[in-house]
Amino acid sequence: MKFGINLFPTTGPAEKSAARHFEESLRLVELAEELGFHHVKTVEHYFTPYGGYSPDPVVFLAAAAARTSRIRLVTGAVIPAFTHPVQLAGRLAMLDNISRGRLSVGFGRGFLPDEFAAFQVPMDESRDRFTEGVEACRRLWSEEDVVWEGRFHRFGPVTLLPRPFQRPHPPILVATALSPESCEAAGAAGHGLMMVPSINRTEQVRAMLARYRAAWDDAGHDPGDRDVHLSYNCYLAEDGDVALERGRVYSEHTNRALAAAVEPWTRTRSDAYRGYERVVERVRGSDFGKQVRDGKALVGTPHEVLDRVHAIRGWFGDVTISLQVISGNMPFEESQRSMRLFAEHVLPAFDQESAAVTAG
């Protein structure tokens, strides 16, 4: 298993300035590399405290690349529906070169109505725009004299500069929330997968991953290239009661930010997002204690969190876990402490298992 940090901002100007958020987050990136974490990930969102401090993950990850030398950089995710593929592929190829091949590109459809309205993109087109954007980027990275005749974009022949540092292109991951069909399509295409297990029952996540892995194997892709990223809210403290108390505060803060961002779904309908009209009710009904008990949030003492990670591995296999260490406007010092405790008590257990497997 591999472990990294997810820097998904859930704060705004009323609580923390953007300059302070970026500086603290970049310090956490440096700490993550120092402690031996595998990756740092951030998101693309707009306007609201739910992710709005990260309208362009490429800019942040370029700054992270300048401060580090080993840790992988993951977009989690960029949204092709909002950017021309030539521009998106070019920016990402720049980042791949700046980081000397440390980039993994996560793509997402987007799901917030106000964002689609601002870009004047119909939500019903989101899936087709996503599929077209991912494939256009892949071809621009891996081919020359590309001619593209799509539904939404037409261009070429063009040869993208710069060429990606990684050949034929950086690893591609796709984000999925509720759709088993999206998991199956990602597996067939040979793309990695990004999921947030807290929004589904464990049995549903297992079924979705089974379809993904079966489609991957049926397509004949190398099993060693398969990568599944799962994101979890994370808060560790030496005292379990303190961890639960503070973790609850930050979880509820994040839920309020998310509830405000998804509120337009109370008056929005789209055939491309069936069932999303119930998302506001689901967010408001979130039960922090149950999420912790069900292993959907990594909150507790280092020993308790280690036990939960072992449970996650039993359910889902060897996956890549992204720890959301700034959820709910968490103070920098507390994010730093959670990362240090995780690195001291959890990472070594899996490093030792990996070493034992290699030796065997």
C-alpha positions as CSV (number, residue, x, y, z in Angstrom):
1,M,0.0,0.0,0.0
2,K,1.0,3.6,-0.6
3,F,0.0,6.7,1.4
4,G,-0.1,10.4,0.5
5,I,-1.8,13.6,1.5
6,N,-4.8,15.3,0.0
7,L,-4.9,19.1,0.3
8,F,-8.5,19.7,-0.5
9,P,-9.3,23.2,0.9
10,T,-12.5,23.7,2.8
11,T,-12.0,27.2,4.0
12,G,-12.5,30.8,2.7
13,P,-11.5,34.4,3.3
14,A,-13.7,34.7,6.4
15,E,-11.5,32.1,8.2
16,K,-8.1,32.1,6.5
17,S,-6.5,34.2,3.7
18,A,-5.6,32.5,0.5
19,A,-1.9,33.4,0.9
20,R,-1.8,31.8,4.4
21,H,-3.6,28.7,3.1
22,F,-1.1,28.2,0.3
23,E,1.9,28.8,2.4
24,E,0.8,26.3,5.1
25,S,-0.2,23.8,2.5
26,L,3.2,24.0,0.8
27,R,4.9,23.5,4.2
28,L,2.8,20.3,4.6
29,V,4.0,19.2,1.1
30,E,7.6,19.6,2.3
31,L,6.8,17.7,5.5
32,A,5.1,14.9,3.5
33,E,8.3,14.4,1.5
34,E,10.5,14.5,4.6
35,L,8.3,11.9,6.3
36,G,8.3,9.5,3.3
37,F,4.7,9.9,2.0
38,H,4.1,8.8,-1.6
39,H,2.1,11.7,-3.1
40,V,0.4,15.0,-2.6
41,K,-2.9,15.6,-4.3
42,T,-5.2,18.6,-4.8
43,V,-8.5,19.4,-6.5
44,E,-10.1,21.8,-9.1
45,H,-13.1,23.7,-7.7
46,Y,-14.5,27.2,-7.8
47,F,-16.3,30.0,-5.9
48,T,-17.1,28.4,-2.5
49,P,-15.2,27.3,0.6
50,Y,-15.7,23.7,-0.6
51,G,-12.5,23.7,-2.7
52,G,-12.7,27.2,-4.1
53,Y,-9.1,28.1,-3.0
54,S,-7.9,25.6,-5.6
55,P,-9.3,26.7,-9.0
56,D,-6.1,25.4,-10.7
57,P,-4.3,22.4,-9.2
58,V,-1.5,22.7,-11.8
59,V,-0.4,26.0,-10.3
60,F,-0.2,24.7,-6.8
61,L,1.5,21.5,-7.8
62,A,4.1,23.4,-9.8
63,A,5.0,25.3,-6.6
64,A,5.1,22.0,-4.7
65,A,7.4,20.6,-7.4
66,A,9.8,23.5,-6.8
67,R,10.0,22.7,-3.1
68,T,10.5,18.9,-3.4
69,S,12.4,16.3,-5.3
70,R,10.8,12.9,-4.8
71,I,7.1,13.0,-3.9
72,R,4.6,12.4,-6.6
73,L,2.2,15.1,-7.6
74,V,-1.5,14.2,-8.4
75,T,-4.3,16.3,-9.8
76,G,-7.3,15.1,-7.9
77,A,-8.9,16.1,-10.3
78,V,-8.7,18.5,-13.3
79,I,-12.0,18.9,-15.1
80,P,-11.7,18.7,-18.9
81,A,-15.2,20.1,-19.4
82,F,-14.0,23.5,-18.4
83,T,-10.8,23.7,-20.4
84,H,-9.8,23.3,-24.1
85,P,-7.8,20.0,-24.3
86,V,-4.9,21.6,-26.1
87,Q,-4.5,24.1,-23.2
88,L,-5.0,21.4,-20.5
89,A,-2.6,18.9,-22.1
90,G,0.0,21.6,-22.5
91,R,-0.2,22.8,-18.9
92,L,0.1,19.3,-17.6
93,A,3.0,18.5,-19.9
94,M,4.8,21.5,-18.5
95,L,4.2,20.3,-14.9
96,D,5.4,16.8,-15.9
97,N,8.7,18.4,-17.1
98,I,9.1,20.8,-14.2
99,S,8.7,17.9,-11.8
100,R,10.9,15.6,-14.0
101,G,8.2,13.0,-14.3
102,R,6.6,13.0,-10.9
103,L,3.1,13.8,-12.2
104,S,0.0,11.6,-12.2
105,V,-3.1,13.2,-13.8
106,G,-6.4,12.6,-12.3
107,F,-9.4,13.7,-14.4
108,G,-13.0,14.3,-13.1
109,R,-16.4,15.1,-14.6
110,G,-17.3,17.8,-12.0
111,F,-20.6,17.7,-10.2
112,L,-21.4,21.2,-8.8
113,P,-24.2,23.0,-10.8
114,D,-22.9,26.5,-10.2
115,E,-19.5,25.7,-11.7
116,F,-21.1,24.3,-14.9
117,A,-23.4,27.4,-15.1
118,A,-20.4,29.8,-14.8
119,F,-18.6,28.0,-17.7
120,Q,-21.8,27.9,-19.7
121,V,-21.5,24.1,-20.1
122,P,-24.7,22.0,-19.9
123,M,-24.4,19.4,-17.2
124,D,-26.0,16.8,-19.5
125,E,-22.9,17.1,-21.6
126,S,-20.5,16.4,-18.8
127,R,-19.8,12.7,-19.4
128,D,-19.2,13.2,-23.1
129,R,-17.0,16.2,-22.5
130,F,-15.0,14.2,-19.9
131,T,-14.5,11.2,-22.2
132,E,-13.5,13.4,-25.1
133,G,-11.2,15.6,-23.0
134,V,-9.3,12.6,-21.5
135,E,-8.8,10.9,-24.8
136,A,-7.7,14.2,-26.5
137,C,-5.1,14.8,-23.9
138,R,-3.8,11.3,-24.1
139,R,-3.4,11.6,-27.8
140,L,-1.8,15.0,-27.6
141,W,0.8,13.6,-25.2
142,S,1.6,10.4,-27.0
143,E,1.2,11.3,-30.7
144,E,2.5,13.8,-33.2
145,D,0.5,15.7,-35.9
146,V,-2.7,15.0,-34.0
147,V,-6.0,15.7,-35.9
148,W,-9.0,15.8,-33.5
149,E,-12.6,15.8,-34.8
150,G,-14.7,15.6,-31.7
151,R,-18.2,16.6,-30.7
152,F,-16.9,19.6,-28.8
153,H,-13.5,20.4,-30.2
154,R,-11.8,20.2,-33.6
155,F,-8.1,21.0,-34.2
156,G,-5.0,19.8,-36.0
157,P,-2.8,18.7,-37.2
158,V,-0.8,19.8,-34.1
159,T,2.2,18.4,-32.2
160,L,2.1,19.4,-28.6
161,L,5.0,21.2,-27.0
162,P,6.5,20.5,-24.6
163,R,6.3,16.7,-24.9
164,P,5.6,15.0,-21.6
165,F,8.7,14.0,-19.5
166,Q,7.1,10.5,-18.9
167,R,6.6,8.5,-22.1
168,P,4.2,8.0,-23.7
169,H,2.4,10.1,-21.1
170,P,1.9,10.6,-17.3
171,P,-0.2,8.0,-15.6
172,I,-3.9,8.7,-16.0
173,L,-6.5,8.3,-13.2
174,V,-10.2,9.0,-13.4
175,A,-12.5,10.0,-10.6
176,T,-15.8,8.2,-10.0
177,A,-18.4,8.7,-7.3
178,L,-21.5,6.5,-7.8
179,S,-21.2,4.8,-11.2
180,P,-20.0,1.1,-11.5
181,E,-20.0,1.7,-15.3
182,S,-17.4,4.4,-14.9
183,C,-15.2,2.0,-13.0
184,E,-15.6,-0.6,-15.7
185,A,-14.7,1.9,-18.4
186,A,-11.6,3.1,-16.5
187,G,-10.4,-0.5,-16.2
188,A,-11.0,-1.3,-19.9
189,A,-9.0,1.9,-20.8
190,G,-6.1,1.0,-18.5
191,H,-6.6,4.1,-16.4
192,G,-6.2,4.4,-12.6
193,L,-9.2,5.0,-10.4
194,M,-9.9,7.7,-7.7
195,M,-12.8,7.2,-5.2
196,V,-14.1,8.6,-1.9
197,P,-15.4,5.5,0.0
198,S,-17.3,7.6,2.6
199,I,-20.1,8.3,0.1
200,N,-20.9,4.6,-0.5
201,R,-21.4,1.5,1.5
202,T,-18.4,-0.7,1.8
203,E,-20.1,-3.5,-0.2
204,Q,-20.8,-1.0,-3.0
205,V,-17.1,0.1,-3.1
206,R,-16.0,-3.6,-3.2
207,A,-18.4,-4.3,-6.1
208,M,-17.3,-1.3,-8.0
209,L,-13.6,-2.2,-7.6
210,A,-14.3,-5.8,-8.7
211,R,-15.8,-4.5,-11.9
212,Y,-12.8,-2.2,-12.4
213,R,-10.3,-5.0,-11.9
214,A,-12.2,-7.5,-14.0
215,A,-12.4,-5.0,-16.9
216,W,-8.7,-4.3,-16.5
217,D,-7.8,-7.9,-16.6
218,D,-10.1,-8.6,-19.5
219,A,-8.4,-5.9,-21.5
220,G,-5.0,-7.5,-20.9
221,H,-3.4,-4.6,-19.1
222,D,-0.4,-5.2,-16.9
223,P,-1.7,-5.8,-13.3
224,G,1.4,-4.0,-11.9
225,D,0.3,-0.8,-13.5
226,R,-3.2,-0.8,-11.9
227,D,-3.6,2.0,-9.3
228,V,-6.6,2.7,-7.1
229,H,-6.6,5.9,-5.0
230,L,-9.0,6.1,-2.0
231,S,-9.4,9.4,0.0
232,Y,-10.1,9.5,3.7
233,N,-10.5,12.3,6.2
234,C,-7.7,11.9,8.7
235,Y,-7.1,13.1,12.3
236,L,-4.7,11.5,14.7
237,A,-4.0,12.3,18.4
238,E,-2.3,10.4,21.2
239,D,-5.6,10.7,23.2
240,G,-8.5,8.9,21.4
241,D,-11.2,11.1,23.0
242,V,-9.4,14.2,21.8
243,A,-9.1,12.8,18.3
244,L,-12.8,12.1,18.1
245,E,-13.8,15.4,19.6
246,R,-11.6,17.5,17.3
247,G,-12.1,15.2,14.3
248,R,-15.9,15.7,14.7
249,V,-15.5,19.5,14.7
250,Y,-13.5,19.5,11.5
251,S,-15.8,17.0,9.8
252,E,-18.9,19.1,10.6
253,H,-17.2,22.2,9.3
254,T,-16.4,20.3,6.0
255,N,-20.0,19.1,5.8
256,R,-21.3,22.6,6.1
257,A,-19.1,23.7,3.3
258,L,-20.1,20.8,1.1
259,A,-23.8,21.3,1.9
260,A,-23.6,24.9,0.8
261,A,-21.8,23.9,-2.5
262,V,-24.4,21.2,-3.4
263,E,-27.5,23.2,-2.4
264,P,-28.2,24.0,-6.1
265,W,-29.0,20.3,-6.5
266,T,-32.3,21.0,-4.7
267,R,-33.5,22.8,-7.9
268,T,-31.3,21.1,-10.5
269,R,-31.9,17.9,-12.5
270,S,-29.7,16.2,-15.1
271,D,-29.9,12.9,-16.8
272,A,-26.1,12.7,-16.5
273,Y,-26.4,12.9,-12.7
274,R,-29.3,10.6,-11.7
275,G,-29.9,10.6,-8.0
276,Y,-27.9,13.7,-7.3
277,E,-31.0,15.6,-6.2
278,R,-30.7,13.6,-3.0
279,V,-27.1,14.6,-2.3
280,V,-28.1,17.5,-0.1
281,E,-30.1,15.3,2.2
282,R,-27.3,12.7,2.3
283,V,-24.7,15.4,3.3
284,R,-26.9,16.9,6.0
285,G,-27.6,13.4,7.4
286,S,-23.9,12.5,7.6
287,D,-23.1,10.7,10.9
288,F,-19.5,11.3,11.9
289,G,-19.4,8.6,14.6
290,K,-20.8,6.0,12.2
291,Q,-18.2,7.0,9.6
292,V,-15.4,6.4,12.0
293,R,-16.8,3.1,13.2
294,D,-17.3,1.9,9.7
295,G,-13.7,2.7,8.7
296,K,-14.7,5.6,6.4
297,A,-12.7,8.2,8.3
298,L,-9.2,7.6,9.8
299,V,-9.7,9.3,13.1
300,G,-8.3,8.1,16.5
301,T,-5.1,7.1,18.1
302,P,-2.3,5.8,15.9
303,H,-3.1,2.3,17.0
304,E,-6.8,2.7,16.2
305,V,-6.0,4.2,12.8
306,L,-3.5,1.4,12.0
307,D,-6.2,-1.2,12.7
308,R,-8.6,0.7,10.4
309,V,-6.1,0.8,7.6
310,H,-5.6,-3.0,7.9
311,A,-9.4,-3.3,7.7
312,I,-9.4,-1.2,4.5
313,R,-6.7,-3.4,3.0
314,G,-8.8,-6.5,3.8
315,W,-11.9,-5.0,2.1
316,F,-10.2,-3.4,-0.9
317,G,-6.8,-4.9,-1.3
318,D,-3.5,-3.0,-1.8
319,V,-4.7,0.5,-2.7
320,T,-3.2,4.0,-2.5
321,I,-4.7,6.0,0.3
322,S,-4.8,9.8,0.3
323,L,-5.1,11.4,3.7
324,Q,-7.2,14.6,3.8
325,V,-5.1,16.4,6.5
326,I,-6.6,19.9,6.2
327,S,-10.3,19.1,6.4
328,G,-12.5,21.7,8.1
329,N,-9.9,24.5,8.3
330,M,-7.7,22.4,10.6
331,P,-4.9,24.4,12.2
332,F,-1.5,23.8,10.6
333,E,-0.1,22.4,13.8
334,E,-2.8,19.8,14.1
335,S,-2.4,18.8,10.4
336,Q,1.4,18.5,11.0
337,R,0.8,16.3,14.2
338,S,-1.6,13.9,12.4
339,M,1.0,13.5,9.6
340,R,3.8,12.8,12.0
341,L,1.9,10.3,14.0
342,F,0.8,8.5,10.9
343,A,4.3,8.4,9.6
344,E,5.7,7.2,12.9
345,H,3.2,4.5,13.7
346,V,1.4,3.5,10.5
347,L,3.8,3.8,7.6
348,P,6.4,1.5,9.1
349,A,4.0,-1.4,9.4
350,F,3.4,-1.4,5.7
351,D,7.0,-0.7,4.8
352,Q,8.0,-3.8,6.8
353,E,5.3,-5.9,5.0
354,S,6.6,-4.7,1.6
355,A,10.1,-5.5,2.6
356,A,9.1,-9.0,3.7
357,V,7.3,-9.6,0.4
358,T,10.3,-8.4,-1.5
359,A,12.7,-10.6,0.5
360,G,10.4,-13.6,0.1
